Amino acid sequence: ATLEQLQKDLSVNLGQQQQQSQEELQTTLAEQQEDLRTNLQQQQHQGQEELRAALELQQEELKTTLGQQQQSQQELRATLEQLQKDLSVNLGQQQQQSQEELQTTLAEQQEDLRTNLQQQQHQGQEELRAALELQQEELKTTLGQQQQSQQELRATLEQLQ
């Protein structure tokens, strides 16, 4: 074998190795890009599931709070009705006490109950508002984290391309 023949063989061999190495790099790059796309899709899906679960939990909590508030209002109405009945019976039994005094007492008690009912309704609304504001902040934080994670994945994907 001559020196020229050895140089040609080496040149051909080197060219084949470079082509094979470039094909392997392109295959590896394509696989990494596909892995990143899959990872990004999974993260987006997981983020949506977390948001959905948080919203469902908040809805359940609000339903429970609303149910408790309605039950409390029903109890107050029942108490008001019972007081009215008791005062009616009392009015009939206590003929010595003036009707005006009993009506004044009834009006005061009804006003107290109305005030109490209004305070409870206001307090319930404030609790619902506070719970909603807290949930909104949590959802904004979760969404911000998800967007930042997606931006990082996109930046990595762009670097690989």
C-alpha positions, 0 to 999 in steps of 0.5 A: 500500500502506498502512502497516497493510498493510505491517505485516501483511505484515512480521508474516506474513513474520516469522512464516514466517521464525521457523517455518522457522528453528525447523524447521531447528534441529530438523532440525539437532538431530535429525541431530546426535543421530543422529551422536552415537548412531552415534559411540557405537555405533562406539566401543562396538563398537571397544572390544569388538573391542580387548578381544577382540583383547587377550584372544586375544593373551594366550591365545596368549602363555599357550599358548606359555609353557605349551608351553615349560614342558611341553617343559622338563619333558619334557626334564628327565624325559628327562635323569632317565631317561638318568641312571638308565640311565647309572647302571645301566650304570655300576653294572654296569661298576664292580663295585669301587664299592659298590652303596650309594654308587651308590644314594646318588648316584642318589638325590641326582641324582634329588632334585636333578632333582626340586628343579630341576623343582619350581623350574621349575614354580614359576617358570613359574607365577609368570610366568603369574600375573604375565602374567595380572595385567598383562593384567588391569590393561591390560584394566581401564585400557582398560575405564575409558577406554571408559566415560569416553568413553561418559559424555562422549558421553552428556553431550554428547548430553544437552546437545544435547537 
